[in-house]
Amino acid sequence: MTLTDRDWLRRFAAELGVREPTEDEIQSLLALAGTAAHASERTAAPLTCWLVGVAGTDPAEGRATAERLAAELDH
């Protein structure tokens, strides 16, 4: 059986005993992952999202931080 991404997130969150991400959080995390993947190696994307989670940072704030860092590194 193949689950949709939202079904997977709902079930995985339940297994971890945490709430599932909101739609806004999902969009911010996907954008964060995209920024990390384009600014460095692709493998940085999931690990950057993990760092945001470990830091307890709001995904939108993490995205802004990643975009700021990527812009600094691009110059």
C-alpha positions as CSV (number, residue, x, y, z in Angstrom):
1,M,0.0,0.0,0.0
2,T,1.3,3.4,-1.0
3,L,0.4,6.3,1.3
4,T,0.1,9.9,0.4
5,D,2.7,12.2,2.0
6,R,0.0,13.6,4.3
7,D,-1.1,10.1,5.3
8,W,2.5,9.1,6.0
9,L,3.1,12.3,8.1
10,R,-0.1,11.7,10.1
11,R,0.8,8.1,10.8
12,F,4.4,8.8,11.6
13,A,3.5,11.6,13.9
14,A,1.2,9.3,15.7
15,E,3.9,6.7,16.1
16,L,6.2,9.3,17.5
17,G,3.5,10.6,19.8
18,V,3.6,14.2,18.4
19,R,1.2,16.3,16.4
20,E,1.3,16.2,12.7
21,P,2.6,19.3,11.0
22,T,0.2,22.0,9.8
23,E,-0.1,22.8,6.1
24,D,1.9,26.1,6.7
25,E,4.6,24.1,8.5
26,I,4.7,21.6,5.7
27,Q,5.1,24.3,3.1
28,S,7.8,26.1,5.1
29,L,9.7,22.8,5.6
30,L,9.6,22.0,2.0
31,A,10.8,25.5,1.1
32,L,13.6,25.1,3.7
33,A,14.6,21.8,2.2
34,G,14.7,23.3,-1.2
35,T,16.9,26.2,-0.1
36,A,19.3,23.8,1.6
37,A,19.4,21.5,-1.4
38,H,20.1,24.3,-3.8
39,A,22.7,26.0,-1.6
40,S,24.7,22.8,-1.0
41,E,24.6,19.1,-1.6
42,R,21.1,17.6,-1.8
43,T,21.6,15.6,1.4
44,A,21.7,18.8,3.4
45,A,17.9,19.2,2.9
46,P,16.6,16.6,5.3
47,L,19.4,17.3,7.8
48,T,18.7,21.0,7.8
49,C,15.0,20.2,8.5
50,W,16.2,17.9,11.4
51,L,18.3,20.8,12.8
52,V,15.3,23.1,12.8
53,G,13.4,20.4,14.7
54,V,16.2,19.8,17.2
55,A,16.5,23.6,17.8
56,G,12.8,23.9,18.3
57,T,12.7,26.6,15.7
58,D,9.5,27.5,13.9
59,P,9.8,26.1,10.3
60,A,9.1,29.6,8.8
61,E,11.9,31.1,10.9
62,G,14.2,28.2,9.9
63,R,13.4,28.9,6.3
64,A,14.2,32.6,6.7
65,T,17.5,31.7,8.3
66,A,18.4,29.3,5.6
67,E,17.5,31.8,2.9
68,R,19.7,34.4,4.6
69,L,22.6,32.0,4.9
70,A,22.3,30.9,1.3
71,A,22.2,34.5,0.1
72,E,25.4,35.3,2.2
73,L,27.2,32.3,0.8
74,D,26.2,33.2,-2.8
75,H,28.0,36.5,-2.6
